[in-house]
Amino acid sequence: MTRRILQNKVQRACLLAACCVWLMCFGALAQRAPVGRIVGHIDGISRDGDHYFLLGWACQQGQSKSINVQLFGMKTSNGMTTDGPLFAETADLYSEPGVAEVCRDHEDGKHRFILTLPYGYGPESKPTVHGIRVVEGIPNDLIAGSGQSQPMRALDAPYAMIPRLSGSYRALTHPGVFVTAEELRDVASRIDRQGSYSGQRFSLLAKQIKQDLASPTDWDVTYSGPLPGVYEYVFSYEPQDQHDAETRVALTIPQGAKAPAGAAVVASRLALYAALLKAGVKAPSGSPGSDESVALAKRILLAWADRGFRDSNGHFLELGAFTRDGHGRPNSMLGLTLGRGIIYSVHAQDLLEWLGALNTDEIRRLNAFHGAIFELVRQSENVLYAGVGFPYSDCSRATNLATNAMVGMLATARLLNDESKVKAVLFGADPVAPVLDPWTHLFDRLIYGQSDGPVPGCVNNHESDSESSLEHHHDYQTQRAAPGEIADRFRNAEPGKGIGYPMFTLERLFDAAELMRIAGFDPYGYRGAHGQSIEMAIEYYACFAKGAGFYKTVTLENSSSCADAAQYYGKVVNGVDRMLLIGADRFPANNAITRLEPEAQKAAGTGAFYTDAILFGKWRD
């Protein structure tokens, strides 16, 4: 018995020793395990308008982190043509399970890329792409397909599963883009109620219309040059008087005349005023008539339809006509520049058609104009999604840049009553009108939901709050995010932008939601992959409005109870008032929103955007 026990002890000791030796060997092997190599593949080239994209995937095996890919090609410098690096982007787009398997990535990393090729590069250019390692020990290697002619393929991008948006398309009847005839009549009835809030706001609108009609602005002036900023100040954005001198240099304006500012915004305001009069509003004594407003709105719209955005032959400009980046790639900023304005010219045309103010030829010219802008915005937005050349490309996709482009595309497609284009903007997957970042995909990243946070790599400051971030870096983002926060938190340059920029994004989400609601969809009931919603977003920012107050500064003392508040210390509660009014109208059972209506009404009747035509009347009296 003793001998058997001794044998068992010896056996266990030997087994333990063997295990130790095996683990030591395994550890040594793990330490000497080769670093994963660069793998990838160029899948083909896609054409979109006047430019091309290169599609593919690349990774470092065993690494979940996205790698950079560098495009090489022929370039000319000082009269000599050589083969060298053109630019680099990150292969950080969603990749399907098959790619993850080859990459040996078990953490759901993103490894696809879409590169916007410089002008002059197409199917026969035989581009080469190098993958740039994220872990040292292996070379930065070429990926498969480099240096070869590439097949043409449809422009698209794979996506993770996104919750379905309910509803089905409802054909357009004018007005039917941002407002319906029934809604106009309802607003008119509220305006005519003595002492009503709507009546007060209409009086302010009528006063502004009187000023518009008396203005020395030369509304026949348009622009067709290469500078996106001129379109922004002249066509898209009204409160830009400080840019009068620079826009006059780019335009031909008679002496004594004022340069146009926000022509599309003014046209929409004029058309709304005339539409409200038709809907039954009894205008205050001395207010302008409908005919004057209609005439000026038409004059502005037709001037741009006939002479704006045109080349010397009278053709609408293509994307390549606009000032490009230093690598010869198409401009990625037109979506913001034009999207923020084209929604107003669409609104104006929609209302003028309801008023019967446009004949068949005028409608044709305006439709051609808006159809051309749809293409410019769509193509520019695809360039933005493919990479904008910023250090934080993936972060830059989910900001007001993309949101303005998305609403601009939705509005023009809806005005043209083009169901296929509306669905392309909402859902993507349309080879005729490819939209790489459709609404459902963009929405899921614009508003943070439960257990959500900034995109990895987007946190470029690690301080606990924005006031202690290095030199108030304009790209400041925190490491955490609260449900309902807007992802567009990049702007830390001044106090008015920390909340003002997210509210700009939220306003465009409301604009899109109104359009979608009228078109037959249910954006207000929609929930993203993390449960996020428009209601959640407005409720989040209502906390700062309650704590600090509208247009007051957020501090530890007044807002510490708000989730993730530290990042907003020192920022102004800018623009929340207007969003709270429509939020209360659309979510009347949410007390966190509705309890602030009286204060929001007072604040929303002043400022640069109090006569905004798209959301006018979308409040409760």
VEXKEVEX-534660 format. One line per 5 residues: number of its first residue (from 1); for each residue x, y, z of C-alpha. Coordinates in Angstrom, 1 decimal. Each point is the difference from the previous one (the first is absolute). Example, Ala and Ser with C-alpha at 12.3 -4.5 7.8 and 13.67 -1.06 7.14 Angstrom:
2
1 = 12.3/-4.5/7.8 | 1.4/3.4/-0.7
This chain:
621
1 = 0.0/0.0/0.0 | 2.8/2.4/0.9 | 1.9/-0.9/-3.1 | -3.1/0.7/-2.2 | -0.5/3.5/1.7
6 = 3.7/0.7/-0.7 | -0.5/-0.9/-3.6 | -3.0/2.3/-0.3 | 1.9/2.9/1.5 | 2.9/-0.6/-2.4
11 = -2.4/-0.1/-3.0 | -1.7/3.2/1.2 | 3.3/1.7/0.4 | 1.1/-1.0/-3.5 | -3.3/1.1/-1.4
16 = 0.3/3.4/1.7 | 3.6/0.4/-1.2 | -1.1/-0.9/-3.5 | -2.8/2.6/0.2 | 2.5/2.6/1.2
21 = 2.4/-0.8/-2.8 | -2.9/0.2/-2.5 | -1.2/3.4/1.3 | 3.5/1.3/0.0 | 0.5/-1.1/-3.6
26 = -3.4/1.4/-1.0 | 0.8/3.3/1.6 | 3.4/0.1/-1.8 | -1.8/-0.9/-3.3 | -2.6/2.8/0.6
31 = 2.8/2.4/0.6 | 1.6/-1.0/-3.2 | -3.3/-0.3/-1.9 | 0.3/1.9/-3.3 | -1.7/3.4/-0.3
36 = -2.9/-0.2/-2.4 | 0.7/1.1/-3.6 | -1.8/2.6/-2.1 | -2.8/-1.6/-2.1 | -2.7/1.6/-2.2
41 = -1.5/0.2/-3.4 | -1.0/2.7/-2.5 | -3.5/-1.0/-1.1 | -0.4/2.5/-2.9 | -0.7/3.5/-1.1
46 = -3.3/1.9/0.1 | -1.0/3.1/-2.0 | -2.2/2.7/1.5 | -0.5/3.0/-2.2 | 3.3/1.4/-1.1
51 = 2.2/-1.9/2.4 | 1.0/-3.5/1.1 | 0.2/-2.0/3.2 | 2.3/-2.9/0.9 | -1.7/-2.7/2.2
56 = 1.6/-2.8/2.0 | 1.1/-1.1/3.5 | 3.3/-0.3/1.9 | 1.1/-0.9/3.5 | 2.9/-1.4/2.1
61 = -0.9/-3.5/0.8 | -0.8/-0.6/3.7 | -0.7/3.7/0.6 | -3.5/1.5/0.4 | 1.2/3.6/-0.3
66 = -0.5/1.5/-3.5 | 3.2/0.6/-2.0 | 0.8/2.9/-2.3 | 0.3/-0.7/-3.7 | 2.2/2.1/-2.2
71 = -0.7/0.6/-3.7 | 2.9/0.1/-2.3 | 0.0/1.3/-3.6 | 1.7/2.3/-2.5 | 0.3/3.6/1.0
76 = 1.8/3.0/-1.5 | 2.2/2.3/2.1 | 2.4/2.6/-1.4 | -0.6/-1.3/-3.5 | 1.0/-3.5/0.9
81 = -2.5/-2.9/0.0 | 0.7/-2.8/2.6 | -1.9/-2.8/1.7 | -0.6/0.9/3.7 | -2.5/0.3/2.8
86 = -3.1/2.1/-0.8 | -1.9/-0.1/3.3 | -1.0/-2.3/2.9 | -3.4/-0.8/1.5 | -1.1/-2.5/2.6
91 = -1.6/-3.3/-0.9 | -2.7/0.5/2.6 | -3.3/-0.7/-1.7 | -2.2/-2.9/1.0 | 1.3/-3.3/-1.2
96 = -1.9/-3.3/-0.2 | 0.8/-3.2/1.9 | 1.9/-1.5/-2.9 | 2.5/2.9/0.2 | 0.3/-0.4/3.8
101 = 0.8/-3.7/-0.5 | 2.9/0.7/-2.4 | 1.2/2.8/2.3 | -0.2/-2.4/3.0 | -1.9/2.7/1.8
106 = -2.3/-1.3/2.7 | -1.1/3.5/1.3 | -2.1/1.2/-2.9 | 2.5/2.6/-1.3 | -0.7/2.0/-3.1
111 = 2.4/-0.5/-3.0 | -1.6/1.1/-3.2 | 1.0/3.2/-1.9 | -1.4/2.2/-2.8 | 2.7/2.3/-1.4
116 = -1.0/3.1/-2.0 | 2.4/-0.1/-2.9 | 1.7/3.2/-1.2 | -1.3/1.4/-3.3 | 1.7/-1.8/-2.8
121 = 0.0/-3.4/1.6 | -2.5/-2.5/-1.3 | -0.4/-3.7/-0.9 | 3.3/-0.2/-1.9 | 2.2/1.9/2.5
126 = 1.1/-3.2/1.7 | 0.2/1.5/3.5 | 2.1/-1.6/2.8 | -1.1/0.0/3.6 | 2.4/-0.6/3.0
131 = -1.4/-1.2/3.3 | 1.7/1.8/3.0 | 0.6/-2.2/3.0 | -1.3/0.8/3.4 | 2.3/-2.4/1.8
136 = 3.8/0.1/-0.8 | 1.8/-3.0/-1.3 | -1.3/-0.4/-3.5 | 0.4/2.1/-3.2 | -2.6/2.4/-1.3
141 = -1.1/-2.2/-2.8 | -1.9/0.3/-3.2 | -3.5/-1.5/0.0 | -1.3/-2.4/-2.7 | -1.0/1.6/-3.3
146 = 2.5/2.8/0.2 | 1.5/1.1/-3.2 | -2.7/-1.7/-2.1 | -2.9/1.3/-2.1 | -3.1/-0.1/2.1
151 = -3.5/-1.1/-1.0 | -2.9/2.5/0.2 | -2.5/-0.7/2.7 | -3.0/1.7/1.6 | 0.7/2.6/2.7
156 = -1.2/-1.3/3.3 | 1.0/-0.7/3.6 | -0.9/-2.9/2.2 | -1.7/0.9/3.3 | -0.8/-1.6/3.3
161 = -3.6/-0.9/0.7 | -2.0/3.1/0.6 | -3.6/0.1/1.4 | -2.7/0.5/-2.7 | -1.7/3.3/-0.4
166 = -3.7/-0.6/-0.2 | -2.3/1.5/-2.6 | -0.4/0.2/-3.8 | 0.4/2.8/-2.5 | -2.9/2.4/-0.5
171 = -0.2/1.8/-3.3 | 0.6/3.8/0.1 | -2.8/2.5/-0.3 | 0.9/3.7/0.4 | 0.8/1.1/2.6
176 = 1.4/-3.2/1.3 | 3.8/0.2/0.7 | 0.3/1.6/3.4 | -3.6/1.0/0.6 | -3.5/-0.8/-1.3
181 = -3.0/2.2/-0.9 | -1.8/-1.3/3.0 | 2.8/1.0/2.3 | 0.2/3.5/-1.6 | -3.7/0.5/0.7
186 = 0.5/-1.2/3.6 | 2.8/2.5/0.5 | -2.1/2.8/-1.6 | -2.9/-0.7/2.4 | 2.4/0.2/3.0
191 = 1.6/3.2/-1.3 | -3.5/1.7/-0.1 | -0.7/-0.9/3.6 | 0.4/3.2/2.0 | 3.1/0.0/2.2
196 = 1.3/-3.3/-1.3 | 3.6/-0.9/-0.2 | -0.3/-0.8/-3.7 | -1.5/3.4/-0.5 | 3.0/1.6/1.7
201 = 2.4/-1.9/-2.2 | -1.9/0.8/-3.2 | 0.2/3.7/0.8 | 3.8/-0.4/0.2 | -0.1/-1.8/-3.3
206 = -2.1/2.7/-1.7 | 2.5/2.7/1.3 | 2.9/-2.0/-1.5 | -1.8/-0.4/-3.3 | -0.5/3.7/-0.2
211 = 3.7/0.5/0.5 | 0.8/-2.6/-2.7 | -2.2/1.7/-2.5 | 1.6/3.4/0.7 | 3.6/-1.3/0.0
216 = 2.5/1.5/-2.5 | 1.3/-3.6/-0.6 | 0.5/-0.9/-3.7 | -1.8/-3.3/0.0 | 0.8/-0.6/-3.7
221 = 3.6/-0.6/0.9 | 1.1/-3.7/0.0 | 3.3/-1.9/0.1 | 1.5/-2.7/-2.1 | 3.6/-0.1/1.1
226 = 2.2/-2.7/1.7 | -0.1/1.3/3.6 | -2.5/-1.8/2.2 | 0.1/2.7/2.7 | -1.5/2.6/-2.4
231 = -3.0/-2.3/-0.6 | -0.3/-0.4/3.8 | -0.1/3.7/0.7 | -2.0/1.1/-3.1 | -2.5/-2.9/-0.4
236 = -0.1/-2.2/3.1 | 0.5/2.0/3.2 | -1.5/3.4/0.8 | 1.7/1.5/3.1 | 3.3/0.6/-1.8
241 = 0.2/3.8/-0.3 | 3.7/-0.2/1.1 | 0.7/-1.7/-3.3 | -1.4/2.7/-2.2 | 3.4/1.3/-1.1
246 = 1.4/-3.3/-1.0 | -3.2/-1.1/-1.8 | -0.1/3.3/-2.0 | 3.5/-0.9/-1.3 | -1.3/-3.3/-1.4
251 = -3.2/1.5/-1.4 | -1.0/2.8/-2.4 | -2.2/2.4/2.0 | -1.0/3.5/-1.0 | 1.2/2.9/2.2
256 = -2.5/0.8/2.6 | -1.5/-3.5/0.0 | 0.4/-2.5/2.8 | 1.4/-3.4/-0.5 | -2.5/-2.8/0.4
261 = 0.3/-2.0/3.2 | -1.9/-3.3/0.5 | -2.1/0.4/-3.2 | -1.7/-3.4/0.5 | -0.8/0.8/3.6
266 = -1.6/3.3/-0.9 | -2.0/-1.6/-2.9 | -1.4/-2.7/2.4 | -1.0/2.7/2.5 | -1.8/2.1/-2.7
271 = -1.8/-3.1/-1.4 | -1.1/-1.1/3.6 | -1.4/3.5/0.7 | -2.1/-0.1/-3.3 | -1.1/-3.6/0.8
276 = -1.2/1.0/3.5 | -2.0/2.8/-1.5 | -1.6/-2.4/-2.5 | -0.7/-2.4/3.0 | -2.1/2.8/1.6
281 = 2.2/2.1/2.1 | -1.3/3.6/0.5 | 3.2/2.0/-0.4 | 0.7/3.0/2.3 | -0.8/3.4/-1.3
286 = 2.8/1.3/-2.2 | 1.4/-3.5/-0.7 | 1.1/-0.9/-3.5 | -2.3/-1.8/-2.3 | 0.3/-3.5/-1.4
291 = 0.8/1.0/-3.6 | 3.1/2.0/0.9 | 1.4/-2.9/2.0 | -0.7/-2.5/-2.7 | 1.6/2.1/-2.6
296 = 3.3/0.4/1.9 | 0.1/-3.7/1.0 | -0.4/-0.9/-3.7 | 2.6/2.5/-1.1 | 2.6/-1.5/2.4
301 = -0.7/-3.6/-0.8 | -0.1/0.5/-3.8 | 3.2/2.0/0.1 | 1.9/-2.9/1.6 | -1.8/-2.6/-2.2
306 = 1.0/1.8/-3.2 | 3.4/1.4/0.8 | 1.5/-1.5/3.2 | 2.2/-3.1/0.1 | 0.6/0.2/-3.7
311 = 3.1/-0.2/-2.2 | 0.8/2.3/-2.9 | -2.1/-2.2/-2.3 | -3.0/0.3/2.3 | 0.2/-3.6/1.3
316 = -0.3/-0.8/3.7 | 3.4/-0.4/1.6 | 1.4/-3.4/0.9 | 1.7/-0.8/3.2 | 3.5/0.4/-1.5
321 = -0.7/3.7/-0.8 | 0.2/0.9/3.7 | 3.2/0.7/1.9 | 1.5/-3.4/1.1 | 2.3/-1.2/2.6
326 = 3.8/0.0/-0.4 | -0.1/-3.6/-1.4 | -2.2/0.8/-3.0 | -3.0/-1.8/1.5 | -3.6/1.4/-0.3
331 = -1.3/2.4/2.6 | -1.6/-1.6/3.0 | -1.4/3.2/1.6 | -2.8/0.8/-2.6 | -2.4/-2.2/2.0
336 = 0.1/2.5/2.8 | 0.4/3.1/-2.1 | -2.9/-0.8/-2.3 | -2.1/-2.3/2.2 | -0.6/2.7/2.6
341 = -1.4/2.3/-2.8 | -1.7/-2.3/-2.5 | -2.6/-1.1/2.6 | -1.3/3.6/0.0 | -0.2/0.4/-3.8
346 = -1.9/-3.3/-0.1 | -2.4/1.3/2.7 | -0.5/3.2/-2.0 | -0.8/-1.9/-3.3 | -2.3/-2.4/1.8
351 = -2.0/2.9/1.5 | 0.0/2.0/-3.3 | -1.4/-3.0/-1.9 | -2.8/-0.2/2.6 | -0.7/3.7/-0.5
356 = -0.2/-0.6/-3.8 | 2.7/2.6/-0.5 | 2.2/-2.1/-2.4 | -0.8/-1.0/-3.6 | 1.0/-3.2/-1.6
361 = 3.3/1.4/-1.4 | 1.0/1.5/3.3 | -0.6/-3.3/1.8 | 2.1/-1.8/-2.6 | 2.9/2.4/0.4
366 = -0.2/-0.2/3.8 | -0.3/-3.8/0.0 | 3.1/-0.2/-2.2 | 1.9/2.3/2.4 | -1.0/-2.0/3.1
371 = 0.8/-3.3/-1.8 | 3.5/1.3/-0.8 | 0.5/1.0/3.6 | -1.1/-3.4/1.2 | 2.8/-1.5/-2.1
376 = 2.6/2.4/1.3 | -0.9/-0.6/3.6 | -0.3/-3.8/-0.4 | 3.4/-0.3/-1.6 | 1.6/2.4/2.5
381 = -1.5/-2.0/2.8 | 1.4/-3.2/-1.4 | 3.5/1.6/0.0 | -0.5/1.0/3.6 | -0.9/-3.5/1.0
386 = 3.0/-1.4/-1.9 | 2.4/2.2/1.9 | 0.4/3.7/0.3 | 3.8/0.1/0.7 | -0.5/1.0/3.7
391 = 1.9/-1.8/2.7 | -3.4/-1.2/1.3 | -1.8/-1.1/-3.1 | -2.4/-2.4/1.7 | -0.9/2.6/2.5
396 = -0.6/2.6/-2.7 | -2.6/-2.2/-1.7 | -2.5/0.5/2.8 | -0.2/3.8/0.3 | -2.1/2.8/-1.3
401 = 1.9/-0.3/-3.3 | -1.6/-3.3/-0.8 | -3.4/1.0/1.6 | -0.4/3.0/-2.2 | 0.8/-2.0/-3.1
406 = -2.5/-2.7/0.9 | -2.8/2.5/0.5 | 0.9/1.8/-3.2 | -0.2/-3.2/-2.0 | -3.3/-1.0/1.7
411 = -1.6/3.3/-0.7 | 1.0/0.2/-3.7 | -1.1/-3.7/-0.6 | -3.3/0.7/1.7 | -0.6/3.2/-1.9
416 = 0.5/-2.0/-3.2 | -2.4/-2.7/1.3 | 2.7/-2.5/-0.8 | -0.8/-3.0/2.3 | 3.1/-2.0/-1.0
421 = 2.4/2.9/0.9 | -1.8/0.6/3.3 | 0.5/-3.6/0.9 | 3.6/0.1/-1.2 | 0.6/2.8/2.5
426 = -1.8/-1.8/2.8 | 1.3/-3.5/-0.5 | 2.8/0.0/-2.6 | 0.6/-3.1/-2.2 | -1.1/1.8/-3.2
431 = 2.6/-0.5/-2.9 | -1.6/2.8/-2.1 | 0.3/2.6/2.8 | 2.5/-1.4/2.5 | 0.0/1.6/3.4
436 = 2.8/-1.4/2.2 | -1.3/1.4/3.2 | -3.8/-0.2/0.0 | -2.3/1.4/2.7 | -0.4/-3.3/1.9
441 = 3.8/-0.5/0.2 | 0.8/3.6/0.8 | -2.7/0.4/2.7 | 1.4/-3.0/1.8 | 3.2/1.9/0.6
446 = -1.3/3.5/0.4 | -1.8/-0.6/3.3 | 1.6/-2.1/2.7 | -2.2/-2.7/1.6 | 0.3/-2.3/2.9
451 = 3.5/-1.3/0.8 | 1.3/2.0/-2.9 | 2.9/2.3/-0.5 | 2.3/1.9/-2.4 | 1.4/-2.0/-2.9
456 = 3.4/-1.5/0.9 | 2.7/2.4/-1.0 | -2.2/3.1/0.2 | 1.0/0.9/3.6 | 3.0/2.2/-0.6
461 = 0.0/1.7/3.5 | 0.1/-1.9/3.2 | -0.9/2.7/2.5 | -3.1/-0.3/2.1 | -1.7/3.1/-1.4
466 = 0.2/2.3/-3.0 | 1.3/3.0/2.1 | 3.2/-2.0/0.8 | 0.5/-1.4/-3.5 | 3.2/1.1/-1.6
471 = -0.4/3.6/-1.3 | -3.8/-0.6/-0.3 | 0.6/-2.2/-3.0 | -2.8/0.3/-2.5 | -0.2/-3.7/-0.5
476 = -0.5/-0.7/3.7 | -1.9/-3.2/0.9 | -0.4/-1.8/3.3 | 0.6/-3.6/0.5 | -3.5/-0.6/1.2
481 = -3.4/0.8/-1.5 | -3.5/0.1/1.5 | -3.2/-1.3/-1.6 | -1.4/2.8/-2.2 | 3.2/1.9/-0.6
486 = 0.7/1.2/-3.5 | 3.2/-1.4/-1.5 | 0.9/3.4/-1.5 | 2.0/1.1/2.9 | 3.1/1.0/-1.9
491 = -0.3/3.7/0.3 | 1.8/1.4/3.0 | 1.3/3.2/-1.5 | -2.4/2.3/1.8 | -2.7/-0.2/2.7
496 = -2.9/0.3/-2.5 | 0.9/-3.1/-2.0 | 0.3/-2.7/2.7 | -3.8/-0.4/0.0 | -0.8/2.2/-3.0
501 = 1.5/-2.5/-2.4 | -1.9/-3.0/1.4 | -3.2/2.1/-0.2 | 0.8/0.7/-3.7 | 0.2/-3.7/-0.5
506 = -3.2/-0.6/1.9 | -1.9/2.7/-1.9 | 0.9/-1.8/-3.3 | -1.2/-3.2/1.6 | -3.3/1.7/0.7
511 = -0.1/1.4/-3.5 | 0.5/-3.5/-1.4 | -2.5/-1.5/2.4 | -2.7/2.4/-1.1 | 0.6/-0.8/-3.6
516 = 0.0/-3.7/0.7 | -3.1/0.2/2.1 | -1.9/1.7/-2.8 | 1.4/-2.4/-2.6 | -1.4/-3.0/1.9
521 = 2.7/-1.1/2.4 | 0.3/-0.1/3.8 | 3.2/1.8/1.0 | -1.3/1.1/3.4 | -0.7/-3.6/1.1
526 = 3.3/-1.3/-1.4 | 2.6/-1.5/2.3 | 3.6/-0.7/-1.0 | 2.1/-3.0/0.7 | 0.7/1.3/3.5
531 = -3.6/1.2/0.7 | 0.9/3.6/-0.9 | -2.7/2.4/-1.3 | -0.7/3.6/-0.7 | -2.1/0.3/3.2
536 = 3.0/-1.3/2.0 | 2.2/2.7/-1.5 | -2.2/3.0/0.7 | -0.7/-1.3/3.5 | 3.8/-0.2/0.7
541 = 0.6/3.6/-1.0 | -3.1/1.2/1.9 | 1.9/-0.8/3.2 | 2.5/2.8/-0.8 | -2.8/2.4/-0.9
546 = -1.6/-0.7/3.3 | 3.2/0.2/2.0 | 1.9/2.9/-1.6 | -2.9/1.7/-1.9 | -0.3/0.9/-3.7
551 = 3.1/1.8/-1.4 | 1.7/-0.2/3.5 | 3.3/-1.6/0.8 | 0.2/-3.6/1.3 | 1.8/-0.4/3.3
556 = 0.6/-2.6/2.6 | -2.4/1.8/2.3 | -3.0/0.1/-2.3 | 0.4/-3.2/-2.1 | 1.9/-2.6/1.8
561 = -3.1/-2.2/0.2 | 0.0/-0.3/-3.8 | 1.7/-3.1/-1.4 | 3.5/0.5/-1.3 | -0.3/3.7/0.9
566 = 3.7/0.8/0.5 | 0.6/0.1/-3.7 | -2.4/3.0/-0.3 | 1.3/2.1/2.8 | 0.7/3.5/-1.4
571 = -2.3/-0.6/-2.9 | -3.1/2.0/-0.9 | -3.5/-1.7/-0.2 | -0.3/1.2/-3.6 | -2.9/-1.0/-2.3
576 = -1.7/-2.4/2.4 | -3.1/2.2/0.3 | -1.2/-0.5/-3.6 | 0.6/-3.7/0.2 | -2.0/-0.2/3.2
581 = -3.0/1.6/-1.6 | -0.3/-2.6/-2.8 | 1.0/-2.7/2.5 | -2.9/0.9/2.2 | -2.3/0.0/-3.0
586 = 1.1/-3.5/-1.1 | 0.4/-1.5/3.5 | -2.7/1.6/2.1 | 0.0/-2.7/2.7 | 3.7/0.6/0.8
591 = 0.0/2.4/3.0 | 3.7/0.5/0.0 | -0.5/1.8/-3.4 | -3.4/1.6/0.4 | 0.7/1.6/3.4
596 = 2.4/2.4/-1.7 | -2.4/1.3/-2.7 | -0.8/3.4/1.5 | 3.7/0.9/0.3 | 0.8/-1.5/-3.4
601 = -2.7/2.0/-1.7 | 1.5/3.3/1.3 | 3.5/-0.9/-1.0 | -0.9/-1.4/-3.5 | -1.6/3.3/-1.0
606 = 3.4/1.7/-0.3 | 3.4/-0.7/-1.5 | 1.2/-0.7/-3.5 | -2.4/-2.8/-0.9 | -3.3/1.0/1.5
611 = -1.6/0.4/-3.5 | 1.2/-3.5/-1.2 | -2.7/-1.1/-2.5 | 0.3/-3.8/0.2 | -0.9/-0.4/3.7
616 = -2.2/3.1/0.2 | -3.3/-0.8/1.8 | 1.2/-3.5/1.1 | -0.6/0.9/3.7 | -2.9/0.0/2.4
621 = -2.1/3.1/0.9
